[in-house]
Amino acid sequence: MAILDILHFPDPRLRTRARQVDTVDEQLRTLVDDLLETMYQAPGIGLAATQVNVHQRVLVIDISSEQDDPRVFINPEILEAEGHEEMDEGCLSVPGIYERVQRANRIRVQALDREGEPFELEAEGLLAVCIQHEIDHLDGKLFVDYLSQLKRQRIRKKLEKQRRHGEDDPPSGQHAEPVI
């Protein structure tokens, strides 16, 4: 397994729409393992392949506090969405930034698991928000796209300033919300 480099906003590669996975094989399972290791090391609760410059429709999530419930979604598709949930979201590709985003509170999603077996899942709350956030990445969309243009510009400038000053990652532990 390997720790992969996470792309940071405004990197244009984050805007690439991921391709469907045709075959779940050992190479793809290695990618899944690397995504999980990278997510746990970051630390985060979700990571899409697009965030590590692999443009395949693969994402991983683990919202458990013990980091012992990894979930794998290959070619995920939201079948139903209902209700509204507004919560602070953070993102491994937008380090140190948290903003309120409104999403569906309940979803039904279908995908393939790590072995290529199809499944459906009904999710609500944090898990539903996390799945939507990661699917957005696969579609080339970031949570900052839900914000005003002014807020996006401020975030971009703040991150560029951090990079110029060699602050690749903001200090950890400054926000209670999980980083998706």
Backbone as CSV, one residue per row, in Angstrom:
resi,resn,N_x,N_y,N_z,CA_x,CA_y,CA_z,C_x,C_y,C_z
1,MET,0.849,-1.185,0.000,0.000,0.000,0.000,0.890,1.241,0.000
2,ALA,0.294,2.339,-0.456,1.068,3.572,-0.603,0.217,4.773,-0.220
3,ILE,0.888,5.783,0.318,0.251,7.068,0.570,0.344,7.864,-0.728
4,LEU,-0.787,8.315,-1.242,-0.853,9.045,-2.502,-0.890,10.548,-2.241
5,ASP,-0.419,11.325,-3.197,-0.468,12.783,-3.083,-1.878,13.270,-3.381
6,ILE,-2.395,14.105,-2.495,-3.735,14.673,-2.661,-3.620,16.020,-3.364
7,LEU,-4.387,16.174,-4.440,-4.426,17.450,-5.167,-5.153,18.491,-4.325
8,HIS,-4.708,19.751,-4.440,-5.339,20.841,-3.695,-5.952,21.866,-4.641
9,PHE,-7.118,22.374,-4.250,-7.792,23.469,-4.939,-6.827,24.631,-5.037
10,PRO,-6.685,25.283,-6.179,-7.518,25.234,-7.379,-6.963,24.348,-8.503
11,ASP,-6.217,23.314,-8.197,-5.624,22.446,-9.228,-6.693,22.042,-10.248
12,PRO,-6.469,22.325,-11.537,-7.481,22.036,-12.556,-7.776,20.549,-12.727
13,ARG,-6.881,19.673,-12.293,-7.133,18.233,-12.406,-8.300,17.786,-11.532
14,LEU,-8.609,18.588,-10.506,-9.771,18.275,-9.655,-11.086,18.456,-10.409
15,ARG,-11.037,19.120,-11.549,-12.241,19.377,-12.351,-12.489,18.291,-13.408
16,THR,-11.648,17.276,-13.435,-11.782,16.197,-14.415,-12.898,15.249,-13.998
17,ARG,-13.776,14.946,-14.940,-14.850,13.990,-14.676,-14.286,12.573,-14.784
18,ALA,-14.464,11.780,-13.749,-13.918,10.420,-13.699,-14.668,9.480,-14.640
19,ARG,-13.934,8.500,-15.178,-14.492,7.495,-16.081,-15.054,6.310,-15.285
20,GLN,-16.079,5.684,-15.853,-16.629,4.459,-15.275,-15.536,3.398,-15.213
21,VAL,-15.590,2.567,-14.201,-14.691,1.431,-14.077,-15.308,0.270,-14.843
22,ASP,-14.549,-0.308,-15.746,-15.047,-1.438,-16.535,-14.777,-2.774,-15.865
23,THR,-13.630,-2.892,-15.191,-13.217,-4.162,-14.599,-12.686,-3.936,-13.195
24,VAL,-13.218,-4.690,-12.255,-12.685,-4.668,-10.898,-11.660,-5.799,-10.826
25,ASP,-10.380,-5.417,-10.798,-9.303,-6.400,-10.786,-8.328,-6.069,-9.652
26,GLU,-7.227,-6.784,-9.610,-6.252,-6.578,-8.529,-5.670,-5.174,-8.557
27,GLN,-5.470,-4.618,-9.731,-4.940,-3.255,-9.843,-5.917,-2.251,-9.217
28,LEU,-7.204,-2.440,-9.459,-8.197,-1.534,-8.877,-8.272,-1.731,-7.363
29,ARG,-8.188,-2.977,-6.892,-8.209,-3.219,-5.444,-6.986,-2.593,-4.771
30,THR,-5.860,-2.568,-5.460,-4.679,-1.886,-4.924,-4.947,-0.389,-4.809
31,LEU,-5.595,0.192,-5.819,-5.974,1.601,-5.750,-6.884,1.839,-4.542
32,VAL,-7.864,0.965,-4.332,-8.779,1.100,-3.194,-7.981,1.085,-1.885
33,ASP,-7.056,0.144,-1.752,-6.242,0.060,-0.532,-5.402,1.321,-0.339
34,ASP,-4.836,1.832,-1.441,-4.040,3.062,-1.361,-4.910,4.262,-0.990
35,LEU,-6.124,4.327,-1.534,-7.048,5.411,-1.178,-7.375,5.359,0.308
36,LEU,-7.646,4.169,0.823,-7.961,4.038,2.254,-6.767,4.457,3.110
37,GLU,-5.590,3.989,2.776,-4.413,4.343,3.555,-4.171,5.852,3.520
38,THR,-4.323,6.446,2.354,-4.141,7.889,2.202,-5.186,8.654,3.013
39,MET,-6.443,8.210,2.944,-7.524,8.864,3.686,-7.255,8.804,5.192
40,TYR,-6.897,7.628,5.695,-6.647,7.487,7.134,-5.446,8.317,7.572
41,GLN,-4.416,8.375,6.752,-3.212,9.115,7.110,-3.442,10.618,7.086
42,ALA,-4.372,11.108,6.267,-4.542,12.548,6.024,-4.810,13.397,7.285
43,PRO,-5.655,13.140,8.225,-6.721,12.148,8.265,-8.028,12.721,7.730
44,GLY,-8.806,11.867,7.113,-10.103,12.272,6.589,-11.105,11.149,6.746
45,ILE,-12.344,11.412,6.313,-13.392,10.393,6.398,-13.887,9.975,5.022
46,GLY,-13.339,10.566,3.971,-13.714,10.198,2.614,-12.651,10.663,1.643
47,LEU,-12.498,9.911,0.545,-11.528,10.283,-0.476,-11.974,9.686,-1.808
48,ALA,-11.976,10.517,-2.825,-12.312,10.074,-4.177,-11.031,9.957,-4.989
49,ALA,-11.016,9.005,-5.925,-9.826,8.781,-6.751,-9.394,10.058,-7.472
50,THR,-10.340,10.890,-7.878,-10.023,12.144,-8.558,-9.077,13.001,-7.714
51,GLN,-9.216,12.949,-6.404,-8.401,13.774,-5.519,-6.927,13.368,-5.526
52,VAL,-6.633,12.170,-6.015,-5.241,11.720,-6.102,-4.824,11.577,-7.568
53,ASN,-5.536,12.284,-8.440,-5.241,12.349,-9.868,-5.404,11.005,-10.576
54,VAL,-6.347,10.195,-10.103,-6.744,8.962,-10.784,-8.204,9.173,-11.164
55,HIS,-8.483,9.220,-12.439,-9.810,9.641,-12.884,-10.703,8.449,-13.232
56,GLN,-10.928,7.638,-12.180,-11.840,6.507,-12.248,-12.889,6.702,-11.157
57,ARG,-14.082,6.176,-11.385,-15.190,6.395,-10.459,-15.070,5.441,-9.263
58,VAL,-14.179,5.817,-8.354,-13.904,5.045,-7.145,-13.804,6.012,-5.981
59,LEU,-14.458,5.671,-4.870,-14.321,6.465,-3.660,-14.356,5.559,-2.444
60,VAL,-13.769,6.053,-1.375,-13.752,5.326,-0.105,-14.233,6.261,0.995
61,ILE,-14.870,5.660,2.005,-15.420,6.425,3.127,-15.282,5.585,4.393
62,ASP,-14.983,6.250,5.497,-15.063,5.621,6.819,-15.394,6.715,7.815
63,ILE,-16.650,6.747,8.250,-17.070,7.786,9.191,-17.007,7.301,10.640
64,SER,-16.527,6.077,10.867,-16.441,5.552,12.233,-15.342,6.270,13.004
65,SER,-15.549,6.462,14.293,-14.540,7.149,15.101,-13.302,6.271,15.300
66,GLU,-13.445,4.958,15.181,-12.328,4.041,15.351,-11.594,3.749,14.045
67,GLN,-12.069,4.287,12.940,-11.507,4.033,11.606,-11.449,2.527,11.325
68,ASP,-12.586,1.868,11.586,-12.641,0.417,11.393,-13.843,-0.021,10.555
69,ASP,-14.420,0.915,9.795,-15.583,0.593,8.972,-15.408,1.168,7.563
70,PRO,-14.360,0.705,6.845,-14.129,1.241,5.507,-15.224,0.815,4.537
71,ARG,-15.669,1.761,3.729,-16.683,1.495,2.701,-16.102,1.873,1.353
72,VAL,-16.370,1.033,0.371,-15.846,1.227,-0.974,-17.022,1.357,-1.931
73,PHE,-16.966,2.365,-2.791,-18.002,2.606,-3.786,-17.325,2.730,-5.149
74,ILE,-17.596,1.776,-6.022,-17.074,1.806,-7.382,-18.257,2.081,-8.309
75,ASN,-18.121,3.049,-9.181,-19.205,3.499,-10.068,-20.475,3.856,-9.288
76,PRO,-20.339,4.667,-8.232,-21.524,5.012,-7.435,-22.505,5.882,-8.211
77,GLU,-23.780,5.656,-7.926,-24.840,6.449,-8.554,-25.941,6.660,-7.529
78,ILE,-26.320,7.906,-7.334,-27.416,8.211,-6.408,-28.726,7.964,-7.136
79,LEU,-29.543,7.094,-6.558,-30.828,6.738,-7.150,-31.956,7.622,-6.638
80,GLU,-31.874,7.996,-5.369,-32.893,8.855,-4.748,-32.210,9.788,-3.765
81,ALA,-32.767,10.970,-3.617,-32.282,11.934,-2.635,-33.481,12.690,-2.096
82,GLU,-33.510,12.875,-0.782,-34.626,13.618,-0.185,-34.174,14.345,1.066
83,GLY,-34.970,15.319,1.448,-34.687,16.101,2.644,-33.522,17.052,2.435
84,HIS,-33.231,17.820,3.472,-32.140,18.787,3.418,-31.337,18.707,4.699
85,GLU,-30.051,18.759,4.540,-29.121,18.761,5.659,-28.118,19.868,5.380
86,GLU,-27.877,20.703,6.354,-26.843,21.729,6.199,-25.809,21.490,7.274
87,MET,-24.573,21.285,6.831,-23.517,21.082,7.819,-22.219,21.670,7.304
88,ASP,-21.322,21.927,8.238,-19.996,22.388,7.868,-19.282,21.251,7.162
89,GLU,-18.701,21.553,6.015,-17.908,20.571,5.295,-16.488,21.073,5.185
90,GLY,-15.567,20.138,5.315,-14.173,20.379,5.038,-13.771,19.396,3.960
91,CYS,-12.597,19.559,3.400,-12.182,18.693,2.296,-10.663,18.569,2.298
92,LEU,-10.179,17.357,2.080,-8.740,17.138,2.020,-8.094,17.911,0.862
93,SER,-8.878,18.232,-0.149,-8.358,19.009,-1.283,-8.493,20.512,-1.084
94,VAL,-9.135,20.917,-0.001,-9.286,22.337,0.331,-8.907,22.468,1.810
95,PRO,-7.627,22.246,2.137,-7.208,22.117,3.534,-7.454,23.358,4.377
96,GLY,-7.978,23.096,5.577,-8.169,24.165,6.552,-9.397,25.019,6.346
97,ILE,-10.218,24.711,5.350,-11.398,25.523,5.041,-12.649,24.712,5.387
98,TYR,-13.567,25.340,6.106,-14.845,24.722,6.466,-15.951,25.710,6.168
99,GLU,-16.952,25.250,5.467,-18.092,26.108,5.126,-19.376,25.290,5.190
100,ARG,-20.472,25.963,5.452,-21.775,25.300,5.498,-22.257,25.033,4.081
101,VAL,-22.676,23.795,3.862,-23.175,23.365,2.557,-24.475,22.617,2.780
102,GLN,-25.445,22.864,1.911,-26.728,22.169,2.004,-26.746,21.012,1.004
103,ARG,-27.135,19.842,1.505,-27.244,18.636,0.680,-28.473,17.855,1.115
104,ALA,-28.779,16.798,0.359,-29.887,15.913,0.750,-29.513,15.197,2.046
105,ASN,-30.489,15.024,2.920,-30.272,14.349,4.193,-30.301,12.831,4.052
106,ARG,-31.090,12.337,3.110,-31.218,10.889,2.892,-30.998,10.595,1.415
107,ILE,-30.246,9.538,1.173,-30.028,9.127,-0.214,-30.091,7.605,-0.311
108,ARG,-30.318,7.145,-1.518,-30.164,5.731,-1.843,-29.157,5.688,-2.977
109,VAL,-28.114,4.906,-2.795,-27.023,4.843,-3.754,-26.797,3.399,-4.173
110,GLN,-26.402,3.222,-5.438,-25.977,1.898,-5.890,-24.537,2.007,-6.351
111,ALA,-23.791,0.913,-6.177,-22.379,0.899,-6.552,-21.901,-0.548,-6.591
112,LEU,-20.629,-0.702,-6.900,-19.959,-1.983,-6.776,-19.055,-1.913,-5.555
113,ASP,-18.861,-3.045,-4.879,-17.956,-3.071,-3.732,-16.533,-3.411,-4.186
114,ARG,-15.637,-3.597,-3.250,-14.218,-3.862,-3.542,-14.013,-5.091,-4.416
115,GLU,-14.937,-6.028,-4.332,-14.828,-7.266,-5.116,-15.590,-7.181,-6.443
116,GLY,-16.252,-6.052,-6.686,-16.997,-5.883,-7.927,-18.441,-6.344,-7.837
117,GLU,-18.902,-6.628,-6.622,-20.285,-7.063,-6.411,-21.190,-5.840,-6.269
118,PRO,-22.338,-5.833,-6.965,-23.250,-4.686,-6.854,-23.968,-4.671,-5.503
119,PHE,-24.251,-3.449,-5.029,-25.027,-3.287,-3.799,-25.776,-1.965,-3.857
120,GLU,-26.800,-1.878,-3.022,-27.517,-0.623,-2.802,-27.440,-0.303,-1.328
121,LEU,-27.443,0.979,-1.017,-27.334,1.426,0.360,-28.217,2.639,0.555
122,GLU,-28.980,2.638,1.647,-29.693,3.842,2.061,-28.862,4.491,3.149
123,ALA,-28.621,5.774,2.999,-27.770,6.490,3.948,-28.454,7.787,4.340
124,GLU,-28.142,8.244,5.556,-28.658,9.531,6.018,-27.598,10.221,6.852
125,GLY,-27.832,11.494,7.124,-26.918,12.263,7.957,-25.530,12.364,7.373
126,LEU,-24.517,12.197,8.227,-23.129,12.374,7.821,-22.733,11.436,6.689
127,LEU,-23.166,10.178,6.731,-22.809,9.250,5.663,-23.384,9.709,4.327
128,ALA,-24.632,10.158,4.318,-25.250,10.649,3.082,-24.502,11.870,2.558
129,VAL,-24.155,12.785,3.432,-23.425,13.991,3.027,-22.059,13.603,2.465
130,CYS,-21.381,12.694,3.123,-20.055,12.274,2.687,-20.109,11.612,1.306
131,ILE,-21.081,10.742,1.087,-21.221,10.090,-0.222,-21.456,11.143,-1.307
132,GLN,-22.343,12.101,-1.046,-22.616,13.151,-2.036,-21.367,13.985,-2.313
133,HIS,-20.629,14.321,-1.263,-19.404,15.114,-1.393,-18.399,14.376,-2.284
134,GLU,-18.212,13.086,-2.043,-17.223,12.318,-2.812,-17.681,12.087,-4.251
135,ILE,-18.970,11.841,-4.467,-19.468,11.699,-5.840,-19.277,13.007,-6.599
136,ASP,-19.467,14.132,-5.917,-19.181,15.419,-6.555,-17.744,15.444,-7.087
137,HIS,-16.784,14.965,-6.286,-15.396,14.929,-6.754,-15.276,14.138,-8.051
138,LEU,-15.963,13.001,-8.126,-15.897,12.168,-9.333,-16.482,12.896,-10.540
139,ASP,-17.362,13.865,-10.272,-17.971,14.661,-11.338,-17.218,15.965,-11.589
140,GLY,-16.065,16.141,-10.932,-15.263,17.345,-11.129,-15.773,18.553,-10.373
141,LYS,-16.512,18.308,-9.288,-17.110,19.402,-8.515,-16.557,19.375,-7.090
142,LEU,-16.372,20.552,-6.514,-15.874,20.689,-5.150,-16.923,21.366,-4.273
143,PHE,-16.819,21.166,-2.969,-17.808,21.781,-2.085,-17.780,23.295,-2.170
144,VAL,-16.650,23.884,-2.552,-16.589,25.343,-2.686,-17.464,25.841,-3.829
145,ASP,-17.838,24.946,-4.756,-18.716,25.331,-5.857,-20.121,25.672,-5.366
146,TYR,-20.457,25.256,-4.151,-21.761,25.572,-3.570,-21.750,26.947,-2.902
147,LEU,-20.592,27.572,-2.834,-20.439,28.864,-2.173,-20.514,29.990,-3.196
148,SER,-20.614,31.191,-2.702,-20.627,32.349,-3.600,-19.264,32.498,-4.273
149,GLN,-19.259,33.184,-5.395,-18.005,33.413,-6.117,-17.014,34.173,-5.246
150,LEU,-17.500,35.109,-4.458,-16.634,35.890,-3.577,-15.949,34.982,-2.552
151,LYS,-16.715,34.080,-1.935,-16.118,33.164,-0.953,-15.092,32.248,-1.619
152,ARG,-15.402,31.761,-2.822,-14.452,30.897,-3.543,-13.147,31.638,-3.818
153,GLN,-13.248,32.905,-4.226,-12.045,33.701,-4.505,-11.224,33.895,-3.234
154,ARG,-11.890,34.145,-2.117,-11.176,34.326,-0.841,-10.461,33.043,-0.434
155,ILE,-11.141,31.914,-0.621,-10.534,30.620,-0.281,-9.328,30.359,-1.162
156,ARG,-9.481,30.601,-2.459,-8.367,30.395,-3.396,-7.161,31.234,-2.974
157,LYS,-7.382,32.513,-2.668,-6.284,33.401,-2.272,-5.632,32.934,-0.974
158,LYS,-6.446,32.492,-0.027,-5.907,32.024,1.252,-5.025,30.792,1.045
159,LEU,-5.484,29.845,0.236,-4.704,28.631,-0.012,-3.432,28.933,-0.797
160,GLU,-3.514,29.842,-1.762,-2.321,30.213,-2.525,-1.292,30.885,-1.614
161,LYS,-1.757,31.708,-0.688,-0.855,32.364,0.260,-0.191,31.325,1.159
162,GLN,-0.960,30.344,1.631,-0.380,29.282,2.461,0.708,28.529,1.702
163,ARG,0.450,28.215,0.438,1.431,27.477,-0.364,2.697,28.312,-0.594
164,ARG,2.526,29.606,-0.831,3.689,30.485,-1.033,4.567,30.533,0.211
165,HIS,3.938,30.428,1.360,4.681,30.492,2.617,5.075,29.107,3.129
166,GLY,4.906,28.097,2.273,5.336,26.754,2.641,4.450,26.040,3.632
167,GLU,3.236,26.491,3.758,2.292,25.869,4.684,1.374,24.947,3.889
168,ASP,1.901,23.789,3.479,1.090,22.875,2.675,-0.168,22.443,3.405
169,ASP,-0.030,22.170,4.675,-1.181,21.723,5.448,-1.378,22.652,6.631
170,PRO,-2.606,23.044,6.893,-2.875,23.903,8.041,-2.687,23.110,9.322
171,PRO,-2.519,23.775,10.455,-2.402,23.060,11.713,-3.612,22.176,11.950
172,SER,-3.374,20.984,12.449,-4.500,20.055,12.674,-5.194,20.406,13.979
173,GLY,-6.405,19.856,14.103,-7.158,20.019,15.327,-7.800,21.376,15.517
174,GLN,-7.929,22.154,14.448,-8.505,23.475,14.606,-9.994,23.513,14.314
175,HIS,-10.586,22.377,13.994,-11.999,22.366,13.695,-12.584,21.027,14.109
176,ALA,-13.760,21.058,14.697,-14.375,19.838,15.207,-14.984,18.966,14.133
177,GLU,-15.332,19.540,12.994,-15.988,18.780,11.937,-14.995,17.847,11.242
178,PRO,-15.471,16.670,10.814,-14.584,15.774,10.080,-14.250,16.334,8.697
179,VAL,-13.111,15.917,8.196,-12.673,16.354,6.871,-13.021,15.257,5.886
180,ILE,-13.844,15.627,4.903,-14.340,14.659,3.945,-13.340,14.510,2.819
